[in-house]
Amino acid sequence: MFTKLKVWQSSMELVELVYQLTKTFPSFEVYNLISQINKSAVSIPSNVAEGKGRNSDKEFKQFLYIARGSLFELRTQLELARRLKYIKSDKKIVEKLIEVQSMINTLIQKL
């Protein structure tokens, strides 16, 4: 079951942190950057879950690549938010991003 995967659990924690953070953004960004950031964050555990539900390690690996791509999108969007001065560098989120990326990379290598 995908819910037992540590990478899924950690990425769900990342989503929670991201949603808390985007609540502080300017309201005019609700349909723009906030939406993009939240979608990228949700995509990470969603792709881990979908991949785990597939019939083969090869398919699971492909969904992990997609999850990793969403993580890179998220990192880029958060950097943009920082440059726009919507946020300061958030150590907790950065640490969680690095943790999830490392977990995804390790799982890809093992498959």
TIKOL-281938 format. One record per residue: residue number from 0; residue in one letter; x, y, z of N, C-alpha, C in turn. Coordinates in pm, whole numbers. Layout:
BEGIN
REC / NUM / a / X / Y / Z / X / Y / Z / X / Y / Z
...
//
This chain:
BEGIN
REC / 0 / m / 85 / -118 / 0 / 0 / 0 / 0 / 89 / 124 / 0
REC / 1 / f / 55 / 217 / -87 / 137 / 337 / -104 / 146 / 423 / 21
REC / 2 / t / 45 / 419 / 107 / 47 / 504 / 227 / 156 / 462 / 326
REC / 3 / k / 210 / 344 / 308 / 318 / 299 / 397 / 456 / 343 / 348
REC / 4 / l / 462 / 394 / 226 / 590 / 440 / 173 / 634 / 568 / 244
REC / 5 / k / 756 / 570 / 291 / 807 / 689 / 360 / 814 / 809 / 267
REC / 6 / v / 844 / 785 / 140 / 851 / 895 / 44 / 713 / 958 / 26
REC / 7 / w / 609 / 878 / 28 / 472 / 931 / 17 / 439 / 1011 / 143
REC / 8 / q / 470 / 957 / 259 / 442 / 1025 / 386 / 515 / 1159 / 394
REC / 9 / s / 643 / 1159 / 358 / 721 / 1284 / 363 / 670 / 1385 / 261
REC / 10 / s / 631 / 1339 / 145 / 581 / 1433 / 45 / 444 / 1489 / 85
REC / 11 / m / 366 / 1413 / 158 / 239 / 1465 / 211 / 267 / 1574 / 316
REC / 12 / e / 369 / 1554 / 397 / 409 / 1657 / 494 / 454 / 1783 / 421
REC / 13 / l / 524 / 1766 / 310 / 566 / 1880 / 229 / 445 / 1956 / 177
REC / 14 / v / 345 / 1885 / 130 / 222 / 1950 / 80 / 159 / 2034 / 190
REC / 15 / e / 151 / 1980 / 310 / 93 / 2055 / 422 / 171 / 2184 / 448
REC / 16 / l / 303 / 2175 / 448 / 387 / 2294 / 469 / 364 / 2397 / 359
REC / 17 / v / 355 / 2351 / 236 / 336 / 2441 / 122 / 200 / 2511 / 132
REC / 18 / y / 96 / 2437 / 166 / -36 / 2499 / 179 / -38 / 2605 / 290
REC / 19 / q / 30 / 2577 / 399 / 40 / 2677 / 507 / 112 / 2801 / 458
REC / 20 / l / 217 / 2781 / 380 / 296 / 2893 / 329 / 217 / 2978 / 230
REC / 21 / t / 147 / 2914 / 138 / 77 / 2990 / 34 / -42 / 3068 / 89
REC / 22 / k / -87 / 3036 / 208 / -194 / 3114 / 271 / -149 / 3257 / 298
REC / 23 / t / -17 / 3279 / 304 / 37 / 3412 / 335 / 62 / 3496 / 210
REC / 24 / f / 41 / 3440 / 92 / 67 / 3512 / -33 / -41 / 3618 / -56
REC / 25 / p / -11 / 3717 / -139 / -113 / 3818 / -174 / -233 / 3752 / -242
REC / 26 / s / -351 / 3800 / -213 / -473 / 3738 / -265 / -481 / 3742 / -417
REC / 27 / f / -418 / 3839 / -482 / -425 / 3845 / -629 / -348 / 3730 / -695
REC / 28 / e / -271 / 3655 / -619 / -197 / 3540 / -673 / -274 / 3409 / -660
REC / 29 / v / -397 / 3415 / -611 / -471 / 3291 / -584 / -489 / 3205 / -709
REC / 30 / y / -512 / 3265 / -824 / -532 / 3187 / -946 / -405 / 3177 / -1030
REC / 31 / n / -297 / 3229 / -979 / -172 / 3225 / -1052 / -68 / 3142 / -976
REC / 32 / l / 20 / 3210 / -905 / 131 / 3141 / -842 / 87 / 3046 / -730
REC / 33 / i / -11 / 3087 / -652 / -59 / 2999 / -544 / -111 / 2868 / -602
REC / 34 / s / -192 / 2879 / -705 / -248 / 2761 / -770 / -138 / 2672 / -827
REC / 35 / q / -41 / 2733 / -894 / 70 / 2657 / -953 / 151 / 2584 / -845
REC / 36 / i / 183 / 2656 / -739 / 262 / 2598 / -631 / 187 / 2482 / -566
REC / 37 / n / 62 / 2503 / -534 / -15 / 2397 / -469 / -31 / 2274 / -559
REC / 38 / k / -54 / 2296 / -688 / -66 / 2183 / -782 / 64 / 2105 / -792
REC / 39 / s / 175 / 2176 / -799 / 305 / 2107 / -805 / 329 / 2024 / -680
REC / 40 / a / 296 / 2081 / -565 / 316 / 2009 / -438 / 229 / 1884 / -432
REC / 41 / v / 102 / 1897 / -466 / 8 / 1784 / -461 / 48 / 1675 / -561
REC / 42 / s / 107 / 1716 / -672 / 147 / 1621 / -775 / 253 / 1523 / -726
REC / 43 / i / 334 / 1563 / -631 / 444 / 1476 / -586 / 389 / 1349 / -519
REC / 44 / p / 314 / 1358 / -409 / 263 / 1234 / -349 / 160 / 1164 / -438
REC / 45 / s / 90 / 1240 / -521 / -9 / 1179 / -610 / 58 / 1086 / -710
REC / 46 / n / 170 / 1129 / -765 / 241 / 1045 / -861 / 309 / 926 / -794
REC / 47 / v / 356 / 946 / -673 / 412 / 832 / -597 / 302 / 728 / -577
REC / 48 / a / 185 / 772 / -536 / 73 / 681 / -512 / 29 / 611 / -641
REC / 49 / e / 13 / 688 / -747 / -31 / 627 / -873 / 72 / 527 / -925
REC / 50 / g / 198 / 563 / -917 / 302 / 472 / -962 / 306 / 343 / -881
REC / 51 / k / 288 / 354 / -751 / 289 / 235 / -666 / 172 / 144 / -701
REC / 52 / g / 63 / 203 / -749 / -54 / 124 / -785 / -45 / 58 / -921
REC / 53 / r / 60 / 84 / -994 / 78 / 24 / -1126 / 128 / -120 / -1114
REC / 54 / n / 135 / -187 / -1228 / 165 / -330 / -1229 / 312 / -366 / -1231
REC / 55 / s / 399 / -268 / -1247 / 540 / -305 / -1260 / 630 / -198 / -1199
REC / 56 / d / 752 / -243 / -1167 / 852 / -150 / -1117 / 888 / -46 / -1222
REC / 57 / k / 885 / -87 / -1349 / 918 / 6 / -1458 / 818 / 122 / -1460
REC / 58 / e / 689 / 90 / -1447 / 588 / 196 / -1445 / 601 / 281 / -1318
REC / 59 / f / 626 / 217 / -1206 / 644 / 290 / -1080 / 759 / 389 / -1094
REC / 60 / k / 869 / 343 / -1153 / 986 / 428 / -1173 / 950 / 551 / -1258
REC / 61 / q / 871 / 529 / -1363 / 832 / 641 / -1450 / 752 / 745 / -1371
REC / 62 / f / 663 / 701 / -1284 / 585 / 795 / -1203 / 673 / 865 / -1099
REC / 63 / l / 778 / 798 / -1053 / 872 / 864 / -962 / 948 / 975 / -1034
REC / 64 / y / 980 / 952 / -1161 / 1043 / 1059 / -1241 / 948 / 1178 / -1255
REC / 65 / i / 822 / 1150 / -1274 / 723 / 1258 / -1285 / 713 / 1332 / -1152
REC / 66 / a / 710 / 1258 / -1041 / 705 / 1319 / -908 / 828 / 1409 / -886
REC / 67 / r / 943 / 1360 / -930 / 1065 / 1440 / -915 / 1059 / 1566 / -1000
REC / 68 / g / 1001 / 1554 / -1118 / 983 / 1672 / -1203 / 893 / 1775 / -1135
REC / 69 / s / 787 / 1728 / -1071 / 697 / 1819 / -998 / 769 / 1884 / -881
REC / 70 / l / 858 / 1810 / -818 / 937 / 1866 / -708 / 1026 / 1979 / -759
REC / 71 / f / 1087 / 1960 / -876 / 1172 / 2065 / -934 / 1088 / 2187 / -973
REC / 72 / e / 967 / 2162 / -1024 / 876 / 2273 / -1053 / 846 / 2351 / -926
REC / 73 / l / 817 / 2278 / -819 / 785 / 2340 / -691 / 903 / 2425 / -641
REC / 74 / r / 1023 / 2371 / -651 / 1141 / 2447 / -607 / 1156 / 2576 / -686
REC / 75 / t / 1130 / 2569 / -815 / 1138 / 2687 / -901 / 1033 / 2790 / -864
REC / 76 / q / 911 / 2745 / -842 / 802 / 2835 / -807 / 824 / 2900 / -671
REC / 77 / l / 877 / 2825 / -577 / 907 / 2883 / -446 / 1020 / 2985 / -456
REC / 78 / e / 1117 / 2959 / -543 / 1225 / 3055 / -565 / 1168 / 3184 / -626
REC / 79 / l / 1075 / 3170 / -718 / 1010 / 3289 / -776 / 936 / 3367 / -668
REC / 80 / a / 863 / 3296 / -583 / 791 / 3362 / -473 / 888 / 3436 / -381
REC / 81 / r / 1004 / 3376 / -358 / 1106 / 3443 / -276 / 1157 / 3569 / -345
REC / 82 / r / 1184 / 3558 / -475 / 1234 / 3674 / -550 / 1130 / 3786 / -557
REC / 83 / l / 1002 / 3748 / -558 / 896 / 3848 / -558 / 868 / 3901 / -418
REC / 84 / k / 942 / 3848 / -321 / 933 / 3889 / -180 / 799 / 3852 / -115
REC / 85 / y / 737 / 3745 / -166 / 616 / 3693 / -101 / 655 / 3610 / 20
REC / 86 / i / 774 / 3552 / 15 / 824 / 3469 / 124 / 972 / 3495 / 143
REC / 87 / k / 1020 / 3456 / 259 / 1163 / 3449 / 284 / 1199 / 3302 / 270
REC / 88 / s / 1325 / 3274 / 262 / 1367 / 3134 / 254 / 1316 / 3060 / 377
REC / 89 / d / 1243 / 2954 / 356 / 1183 / 2877 / 464 / 1265 / 2750 / 484
REC / 90 / k / 1344 / 2750 / 590 / 1436 / 2639 / 616 / 1363 / 2504 / 625
REC / 91 / k / 1248 / 2504 / 688 / 1172 / 2380 / 707 / 1129 / 2321 / 573
REC / 92 / i / 1081 / 2406 / 483 / 1037 / 2358 / 352 / 1158 / 2315 / 269
REC / 93 / v / 1264 / 2390 / 272 / 1385 / 2355 / 197 / 1436 / 2219 / 243
REC / 94 / e / 1442 / 2198 / 373 / 1487 / 2068 / 426 / 1396 / 1955 / 381
REC / 95 / k / 1266 / 1980 / 382 / 1170 / 1878 / 341 / 1182 / 1850 / 191
REC / 96 / l / 1202 / 1954 / 111 / 1222 / 1936 / -33 / 1344 / 1847 / -60
REC / 97 / i / 1453 / 1877 / 9 / 1577 / 1800 / -10 / 1556 / 1655 / 35
REC / 98 / e / 1487 / 1638 / 145 / 1459 / 1503 / 196 / 1378 / 1422 / 95
REC / 99 / v / 1271 / 1481 / 45 / 1184 / 1410 / -50 / 1260 / 1381 / -179
REC / 100 / q / 1338 / 1477 / -227 / 1416 / 1455 / -348 / 1513 / 1338 / -330
REC / 101 / s / 1579 / 1334 / -218 / 1672 / 1227 / -188 / 1600 / 1091 / -183
REC / 102 / m / 1484 / 1088 / -122 / 1407 / 964 / -111 / 1362 / 916 / -250
REC / 103 / i / 1317 / 1008 / -333 / 1275 / 972 / -468 / 1394 / 919 / -546
REC / 104 / n / 1507 / 987 / -539 / 1627 / 943 / -611 / 1671 / 804 / -567
REC / 105 / t / 1669 / 781 / -437 / 1708 / 649 / -384 / 1615 / 540 / -433
REC / 106 / l / 1485 / 568 / -431 / 1388 / 468 / -476 / 1402 / 441 / -625
REC / 107 / i / 1427 / 544 / -704 / 1449 / 525 / -848 / 1569 / 433 / -870
REC / 108 / q / 1676 / 456 / -796 / 1797 / 375 / -812 / 1774 / 230 / -773
REC / 109 / k / 1687 / 207 / -675 / 1662 / 71 / -628 / 1570 / -10 / -721
REC / 110 / l / 1492 / 61 / -802 / 1398 / -10 / -890 / 1464 / -59 / -1018
//
